[in-house]
């Protein structure tokens, strides 16, 4: 198990939380908070429904390229995408495959009752379900990945599942806000890196969904910050410190994530500057006043962690620049 936070992030890794299970008191607090937030959740759901675009996976697939696998089995020479692009597509797809686990966890955090929260969870789950469909269809029809390996990977992912040791509402909201933005960026950059217009269009479409999901979670936690600022700040900091992507259960994930980071698809610089900082700044975490001592201490740890990530990002960039310079010298020689 990797225990160093910077290593987890550099490996492009959402988390198996290190927090203890919630107490009866915290569960009661969560129920009260969810009830208080319900009107805002309803408003944000209605806003989402007005701007979300209906789309159909089959419209994005070049079926004209399809051939029967019984007549022409898959072979390693058939993919047109680069090795790193294939790796990133594989990680993104197998991560999306674990939707049943994510639905169970999100339902456990927000799913009580029959109002706005459960309506949102149903909508979110239905929209997320399209992502694995369109990704698998694209990769199968274009033969960019071995369909047998993909199916075996899906079976492994779903049997292993994804879990957390806590269903604390505020930590859950913090996690999904960061995770949705991280996923949006990973998908979008994968499409660009593929140099395939079809793949790029697919990943751009998925990224648009992920962005709207992030905005819902970001804004509902923003509302929670006004109600319980100290508790919310502590939850946000805990998730930043423990954050790792949900694909970390994929066989060979650290190796694959390292390749993705080296390609610039998702690395520690992107994680710090494009995922953490925009949401932290949106919430004005460092401008909040009236926090209790525990929240102030958490905010101090957050600042220290962001500084640490900055230093790790610089070292990684220097390492990559040196490697690039060495490669150019070798080619010139």
N, C-alpha and C positions, 0 to 999 in steps of 0.2 A: 504494500500500500504506500502510495506517495503521500507524505505528510507535509511537505513544504508547499505553501500556497503559491509561490512564484512558479514552482515546477508544474503544478497543476494547470495554471493559467497558460504558461508557455506551451504546454502540451495541447493547448487549445481546448481545454476541456470545457449543466446544472448539478446540485450536490447531493451526496448522501450526508445530510446535515449532521453536525456534531453536537447539536443542542439536545438536551434531555427531553423526554416526552412531556407534554404539557400537563400541568397540575389541574385539579378541579377548579381552582380559583382562576387560572388563566383561561380555561375553557369557558367559564362563565363570562369572563371579560370579552372573549372572542365573540360569543353569542350576542352580547350587548352591543359590541362594536359593529358587527354585521347588520344588526337591526337598525342601528343609527345611520349606517352607510347605505341602507337599501334605497332610499330615494335618489341618492347620487348615482348608485349603480344603475337604477332605472333610466336616469337621464343619459348616462354614458352609453347604455345599451341602445337607446333610441338614436343617439347620435351616430353610433357605429352602424346601425341598420340603414341609416340614410346614406352613408358614404361608401359602404362596402359594395363592391361590384360582383355581380353573379358571373361566374365563369365555369367552363366545362373542360375537364382534362383532355377529352378526345380532340378538342380544337387545337391542341398544342403538339400533337404527336404526328410525325411524318410517316403515316402508315404505309405509304408507297414504298418505303425501304424495307418493309417486313418480308421475311422468308420463313418457311416452315422449318422448325428445328429438327423434326424427324427426318427430313430430307437433307438438310444442311446443318449439322450440329455446330455448336459454337466452338471456335478455335481461338487461341490467344492472338493470332495475327489480325483478327477482324476489327478490334476497336480502333477508332480514329482519334479519340481524345488522348492527351498525354497521360503518362502514368500518374502524375500528381492530381490532375483533373479527375481521373477515374477514382483515385483514392478519396478525394473530397466529395465526389458524388456518392460514393459508397457510404461514407460516414454520415452524410446528410440524410440519405435515404433510410439507413438502419436506425438513425435517431428518430426520424419521423415514424418509423414502424412501431415504436413503443407507445403510441397514442393510448391504447387501453390502460396502461399503467398511469400515464399522465392524467387521463380522465378520472381515474379512481382517486388519485391524490387531490386534484383540484376540487372534485366533488366533495371529498372529505373536508377540505378547508372552507368551501363556500356554498355547499350544495343543500343546506337545510331549507325546508319550506318550499313554497311553490311560486315565489315572486321573482324579482329581477335577477337575483343571483343564479337560480337554477336555469332561468331563461338564457342568461349569458353563457353558462357552462355548456348548455346544449348547442348554442350557436357556435361557440368557440370550437367545440369538438367536431361539429359537422364541417366547419371550414378547414380545420387542420387535417381532417381525413382525406381531403383532396390531394394533399401534398405528396403523400406516399404513392397514391395512385398515379399521378402524372409523372413522378420521378421514375417509378418502376417501369411504366409503359415506355417512357423515352429510352431508358437504358436497355430494355429488352428488344424493342423494335430496331434500334440502331446498333445493337450488339456491342455496345461499349463496355459491358461487364458480363461476366459469365452468369447466365440466369440460374444455373444450379447453385453456384456459390452465393448468389443473392438470396435464394430461397433458404438455403441452409443458415445464412446469416440472420434472416428474419426469424426463423424458428428459434435460433439461439437467443436472440434479443427478447422475443416475447416470452420464452420460457424463463429467462432470467428476470425479466421485468425491470422496473425501476422503482425505487422506494426511498423514503426519507424516514428518519427516526422521530420526526415531529410534524404535526399539522397546524402549528401555530399560524394564525391568520396573517399577522403582520409580516412575519418572515416569509410566508408563502407569497404574499403580494410583492414583497421586495424581490424575491427570487424570480418570479415570472416576469416582472418588469425588465430586469436585466437580461434574463435568458431570451425573451422574445426579441430584444434588440440585437443580442449577440447572434441569434439564429438568422435574423434578417440580413445582417452584414455578411455572415458566413455564406448564406445562399447567394446573395448578390455578387459577392466576389468570386464565388465558384463559377457562376455563369460567365462573368467577364473573363476569367482565366481560361475557360474552356476553348475560347476562340471559335465557338460554334454558335451561329446566330439562333438556332433552334433551342439549344441549351440555355443560352443567355436569356431568351424570351421567357422560357419556363421559370428560370430562377428569379427573374425580375417580377413575374406574376406572384410567385410564392412569397417573395420578400415584401411585396405590397400588403399581403395578408398579415404577415408577421408584424409589420409596422403598425397596422391598425390595432392588433392585439396588444402590442406594447403600449400604445397610447391609452387604451382602456385601463390597463393595470397601473401604468404610471400615474394617471389622473385619479384613480380611485385611492391609491396610496397617498397621493397629494392631499386628498380630502381627509384621510385618516391622520395625517400629520397635523391637521388643524384641531382634531379632536383629542388625540393622545400623542403629542409631539415627542415627549421623552421616550415613551415605549416604542414609538415608530422609529425614532433615530437609532435606538439600540438594535432593533430588528434589521434595519437597513445595513448597519455596520456589520452585524453578524453574518449577513448574507454576502456582503462584499468580501469579507475575510475568508469565507468558506467556499466561495463560488467555484464550480466546475461544470462543464457542459454535460448534458444527460447521455451523450454517446460514450461516456468513459467505460461502459461495460462491453463495448465492441472488442472482440479479440484483436490484439495488436494495436489497441487504440493509441497508446503513447507514441509508438513508432509512426503511426499514420498521422497523428496530430502534429508531430514534429515536422514531418514533410509538408504538411499544410502550412505550418508557421513559416518555414523556410521559403515557401513560394509566395508569402505575403498575403495569403488568403485570409488567415486569422492568426494573428500573433499577439504578443503581449502589448505592443504599442497600440494596435487596434483595440484590444480589450480595454486598456486604460483610457485612451483618448476618445474613442468613438463609441464605447459602450458605457463605461462607468461615469466618466465626467459629464456627458450631456444630461444624464438623468439626475445625477447628484446636483448639478447646477440648476436644473429645472426645479428641483425640490428646495433649492436654496439652503441646503443642509448647513453650510458654514455661516449662514446669516441668521439662523433661528435664535431667538432669545427665550429666556425663561425655562431652560431645560434643567432637569434635576442633575445631581452630581454624577449618577451613573451614565446618563446620556452625554454629559460633557466629557466624561472619560472615554466613552465610545467614540465621540467625535474626534478626540485627540488621536485615538488609535487609527481612525480612518485617514486622517491627514498623514500620519506616519506610514501607513500602508501605501497610500498613493505616491508618496515620495519614494518608497522602496520600489514600487512598480516602475517609476520613472527611471531609476537607476538600472534596474534589470533590463528595461527596454533599450536603454542606451548601450548597455553591454552587448545585448543581442544584435543590435544594429551594427555595432563596431565589428562583431564577429562575422556577420554576414558580409559587410563591406570588405573585410580582409580576405574572406573566402573568395569573393568575386574578383578581387585584385589578383589573388593567386591563380585562379582559373584563367584569367586573361594572360598572365605571364606564361603559363603552361602552353596555352594555345599559340602564343606568339613564338615560343621556343620551338 
